[in-house]
Structure formats: structure tokens, C-alpha cells
Amino acid sequence: MSRPHDVQSLSGTDLTVYEAVAAIAVGGETASLPGVAGMTGLTEEQTRASLATLVERGQVVPSGDGFTLGRHDFEVDY
């Protein structure tokens, strides 16, 4: 059984969006909806739906006008 914060249990789209948020967050920035959509090649509608799933799971959290990583137990190194 997967833990709620286990990124290995994510769907392909959710994992892609999570990785985009992580890549932006490692630079100390907040990931915007248009920024994540542009980075992933997904539509804003697809990105919004995925971000909603990730927020519900606690893997990303709203931060100002964007999103950042939620609680996790690993280091992000890009």
C-alpha cells in the first residue's frame, strides 16, 4: 500500500506536474499555473485538474498565486 505522500503512486500526468513544481521550487520560486502548463506541455485545464489532485493529496500546497511542494521525505536535486 502506498503512503499518501509517495510520488511513485502518482499517475503519469500528476507525476509530470509534480516534477515541474519540484523543478521550479528547487530554484526557490513558486510554480504558477501557466508556468507549470508551459513546462509540461499540458493545457491549463489539465494542469489545474492535476494540481487539484496533488493539493488534495498534500503533495503540493497553494502558496500565494502559485504552488510549492508539500511535505515530502526526500531531497530534490536538479
trRosetta pair geometry for C-beta under 8 A, 3 or more apart (Angstrom, degrees):
i j d omega theta_ij theta_ji phi_ij phi_ji
2 6 4.4 -131 -173 62 98 141
2 8 6.9 -152 -127 78 125 88
2 9 3.7 99 172 -67 171 142
3 6 4.4 112 55 -30 80 106
3 9 7.9 -177 53 -5 48 138
4 57 5.8 -175 179 -166 85 81
4 58 6.2 44 138 40 118 120
5 57 7.3 150 -93 152 47 95
5 58 6.2 -61 -86 92 92 108
5 59 6.1 152 -137 -90 67 80
5 70 7.1 -133 -124 102 107 111
5 71 5.9 -71 -111 95 149 89
5 72 6.0 -169 171 -105 121 57
5 73 7.0 102 108 -2 132 94
6 9 4.8 68 94 -2 102 109
7 10 5.4 -25 -167 -6 58 121
7 15 6.5 107 173 -119 94 86
7 18 5.8 -178 -137 132 117 158
7 59 6.7 119 -88 -141 85 136
7 72 7.6 14 -33 -128 113 119
10 14 4.1 -131 -172 97 108 112
10 15 4.2 146 97 -62 123 80
10 18 6.1 -91 -110 -4 176 143
10 54 7.9 18 -120 -94 128 91
10 59 7.7 29 -77 -64 127 178
11 14 4.6 86 51 14 81 105
11 15 6.7 -148 87 -8 37 89
12 15 5.9 -58 -145 36 25 110
12 16 6.4 27 156 -20 62 106
13 16 5.7 -54 -150 34 31 113
13 17 6.4 26 154 -14 65 106
13 42 6.9 95 -150 -98 101 142
13 46 6.6 -104 -161 174 135 109
13 50 5.3 -128 136 -93 101 130
14 17 5.8 -55 -147 40 33 109
14 18 6.1 37 153 -22 66 107
14 50 5.0 -173 -98 -153 61 99
14 53 5.6 -78 -106 94 125 134
14 54 6.1 163 -158 -64 99 95
15 18 5.5 -51 -143 37 31 114
15 19 6.2 32 157 -19 65 105
16 19 5.9 -56 -149 36 27 110
16 20 6.6 29 152 -20 62 105
16 40 5.1 105 146 -140 111 119
16 42 7.3 130 107 -35 131 125
16 50 7.8 -46 67 -163 86 163
17 20 5.6 -53 -151 34 33 113
17 21 6.5 34 152 -17 66 103
17 36 6.0 49 -148 174 82 125
17 40 6.0 -20 -87 -71 61 161
17 42 7.1 -34 -76 19 98 154
17 47 6.1 153 -114 -138 122 71
17 50 4.1 141 -6 127 161 138
17 51 6.3 -127 166 -63 141 68
17 54 6.5 -137 104 -31 119 143
18 21 5.8 -55 -151 36 32 110
18 22 6.3 32 150 -19 65 108
18 54 5.9 173 -82 -115 91 137
18 59 6.0 -35 -117 142 120 130
18 60 6.8 -151 -117 -43 73 112
19 22 5.4 -52 -145 38 33 115
19 23 6.3 37 154 -23 66 103
20 23 5.7 -50 -146 33 31 112
20 24 6.5 26 155 -13 63 106
20 31 6.7 117 125 -145 85 141
20 35 7.9 166 160 125 115 80
20 36 4.7 117 117 -141 135 80
20 39 4.4 139 -141 98 120 132
20 40 5.1 -75 -52 -55 149 101
21 24 5.9 -60 -151 40 30 108
21 25 5.9 30 153 -22 67 113
21 31 4.4 -114 -124 9 70 165
21 36 6.2 1 -66 -104 74 125
21 51 7.9 125 -64 -110 134 94
21 54 7.5 161 3 141 155 162
21 60 5.2 -38 161 -106 170 133
21 67 5.5 -54 -129 107 126 112
21 68 7.0 158 177 -139 106 22
21 69 6.3 145 129 -70 109 68
22 25 5.6 -56 -139 39 29 112
22 26 6.4 38 159 -31 64 100
22 69 6.0 60 -98 -77 71 120
22 76 4.9 -154 -174 -132 108 143
22 78 7.7 144 128 -43 91 122
23 26 6.1 -45 -150 21 27 112
23 27 7.7 19 151 -8 54 102
23 39 7.2 -178 71 -177 133 150
23 78 5.6 92 -126 -79 76 162
24 27 6.2 -66 -170 37 38 107
24 29 5.1 -81 171 80 87 105
24 30 7.5 -4 136 127 120 14
24 31 4.1 122 72 -85 149 92
24 35 6.5 85 -101 134 149 132
24 36 7.3 -85 -12 -79 145 79
24 39 7.4 -127 -51 -39 110 164
25 28 7.5 58 -177 -72 42 13
25 29 6.9 -120 -96 64 30 58
25 30 7.7 35 -96 -107 73 32
25 31 6.5 -51 -48 -31 81 106
25 68 5.1 114 -110 -148 118 78
25 69 5.0 137 143 -15 178 100
25 76 7.0 53 85 76 106 164
26 76 5.0 -130 -80 117 111 117
26 77 7.5 142 -134 -109 142 19
26 78 5.1 140 73 19 164 114
30 63 5.0 -142 -125 94 120 113
30 64 5.6 -36 -134 52 177 117
30 65 7.0 110 114 64 139 68
30 66 3.7 135 144 65 102 127
30 67 6.7 133 -175 50 82 27
30 68 5.6 -68 -120 -58 72 96
31 35 5.8 -143 -162 86 63 122
31 36 5.2 62 169 -60 113 106
31 60 7.8 -61 53 -152 130 135
31 66 5.0 171 77 170 39 122
31 67 4.8 -39 68 66 99 84
31 68 6.7 149 13 -82 90 45
32 35 4.1 92 56 6 87 109
32 36 6.9 -160 85 -6 43 84
32 65 6.4 0 -111 120 96 96
32 66 4.4 -80 -81 -98 50 115
32 67 7.9 155 -89 17 17 77
33 36 6.1 -57 -145 37 26 106
33 37 6.3 25 157 -17 63 110
33 44 5.9 59 154 -147 109 97
33 47 6.0 135 -162 113 76 125
33 48 6.2 21 -142 -79 125 82
33 51 7.0 -87 -106 -10 86 160
33 66 7.2 -152 -21 -121 61 73
34 37 5.6 -56 -143 40 32 113
34 38 6.1 33 158 -19 66 108
34 44 6.6 -21 -92 -98 61 114
35 38 5.8 -57 -147 38 27 110
35 39 6.2 24 156 -18 63 110
35 66 7.4 -1 35 -126 126 132
36 39 5.7 -56 -144 38 30 111
36 40 6.1 10 163 -4 66 115
36 42 7.9 -21 130 52 82 113
36 47 5.2 144 103 -159 107 131
36 51 7.2 106 84 -67 163 120
36 67 7.5 4 -43 45 144 122
37 40 6.3 -71 -142 47 24 98
37 41 7.9 -137 171 44 54 5
37 42 5.5 -103 -137 78 68 77
37 43 6.5 -22 -150 155 120 17
37 44 4.8 -37 -82 -84 160 60
37 46 7.6 121 -121 64 95 87
37 47 4.2 -104 -80 -21 86 155
38 41 7.9 31 -172 -66 24 37
40 47 6.6 147 51 -94 135 107
42 46 4.1 -117 179 88 112 124
42 47 4.8 140 97 -56 121 86
42 50 7.3 6 143 3 170 139
43 46 4.7 97 53 7 81 100
43 47 6.8 -147 93 -3 42 88
44 47 5.4 -56 -143 42 34 113
44 48 6.0 41 155 -26 68 104
45 48 5.8 -50 -144 33 27 112
45 49 6.6 27 155 -17 61 105
46 49 5.9 -57 -152 36 30 110
46 50 6.4 26 153 -16 65 109
47 50 5.8 -58 -147 39 31 110
47 51 6.1 31 155 -19 67 107
48 51 5.8 -55 -145 38 28 110
48 52 6.4 34 153 -24 62 104
49 52 5.7 -52 -152 31 30 114
49 53 6.8 31 150 -17 62 103
50 53 5.6 -53 -154 34 36 112
50 54 6.3 32 151 -16 68 107
51 54 5.5 -55 -144 40 35 111
51 55 6.1 38 155 -21 68 104
51 60 6.4 -68 -148 76 76 142
51 67 6.0 -136 -148 -54 120 160
52 55 5.8 -51 -145 35 29 111
52 56 6.4 33 153 -21 62 106
53 56 5.7 -55 -151 35 30 113
53 57 6.4 19 154 -10 64 110
54 57 5.8 -60 -146 44 31 107
54 59 4.5 -85 -164 70 84 106
54 60 4.3 34 132 19 120 105
54 67 7.8 67 96 -173 127 148
54 70 7.7 -177 159 -3 87 123
55 58 7.6 41 -178 -73 31 25
55 59 7.8 -92 -65 50 21 67
55 60 5.8 -55 -73 79 63 82
55 61 6.7 107 -127 -110 81 35
55 62 6.5 29 -121 -35 131 84
55 67 7.4 -105 -74 -124 101 122
55 70 7.9 147 -123 -55 44 131
57 70 7.9 177 101 45 71 158
58 61 7.4 7 -154 -69 52 91
58 70 4.6 171 160 163 59 156
58 71 6.1 -13 153 34 112 98
59 69 7.4 -53 166 -154 58 66
59 70 4.9 -173 -177 37 9 122
59 72 7.3 61 -143 -74 70 102
60 67 4.6 28 164 175 123 121
60 68 6.7 163 -158 83 80 26
60 69 6.1 -65 -110 -116 66 31
60 70 5.3 -116 -72 -21 9 95
61 67 6.7 153 75 -153 33 74
61 68 6.0 -25 60 64 84 77
61 69 7.5 15 16 111 87 21
61 70 4.7 117 -32 -88 93 83
62 66 7.7 165 -154 103 58 27
62 67 6.0 -52 -105 -98 39 71
63 66 5.9 -25 70 78 82 71
63 67 6.1 112 22 -133 90 19
63 68 4.4 21 -2 0 149 107
69 72 5.9 -50 168 -4 121 127
69 76 7.3 -156 -59 -29 161 146
72 76 7.9 55 91 -42 149 102
